[in-house]
């Protein structure tokens, strides 16, 4: 029989937080290649250092960051100011840095009860974020549960936040899947997070090369992920007529 006092204590130690779980796609394959490939070895080092650097945000708005191997967990208190907006910005910077090196990630973002203390993370919200990544993201993207987006929209509608950001700022970071209610970070449209358009153009060129390489894979399930990325990438490229002829993937 469970001691009710202990059970109550454990239950109340949970906190309502917005939680993101993200990991690197194809990490095992990268490691296997790295034994005889210096470039692949350096790519792994860069990826892990990039993930570790995200820990620097942990003093901002009570953000908490836990890393292990090729995965990262970030959480913000639900009661913080603009928690979804800030967690999206954190993940956009992470993705942009990794994309420059042709490294893709997949992840999920959810809201709910979680215990996040140093390297210890557990709770329903953690499970939800992991399942979003593992079962529903499918492609190289970071998805956000619809209920979380709706919750944040309601916060803006009720004017719980100051005028620094508005709902349009939030939604400009997201793209809705054409076939369902899944939202995901619209990473290839976030050029404002880079210093110069030349940096953005270089990013697109690197993504194109990553897609070209991925489409040559012998594993059909992996190729399907790159086909999805190709279609998303081409949609972005068509917004820039001067780049279409050179960068569009047929």
Secondary structure, DSSP 4 states (H G I P E B T S, - for coil): ---HHHHHHHHHT-EEEEEEEEEETTHHHHHHHHTT-HHHHHHHHHHHHHHHHGGGGGGSTT-EEEEETTEEEEEEETTSTTHHHHHHHHHHHHHHHHHTTT--EEEEEEEEEEEEETTEEESHHHHHHHHIIIIII-SSSEEE-HHHHHHHHHHHHTT-S-TTS-HHHHHTTEEE-TTSS-EEE-GGG-GGGSS-HHHHHHHHHHHHHHHHHHTT-S-HHHHHHHHHHHHHHHHHHTT-HHHHHHH---
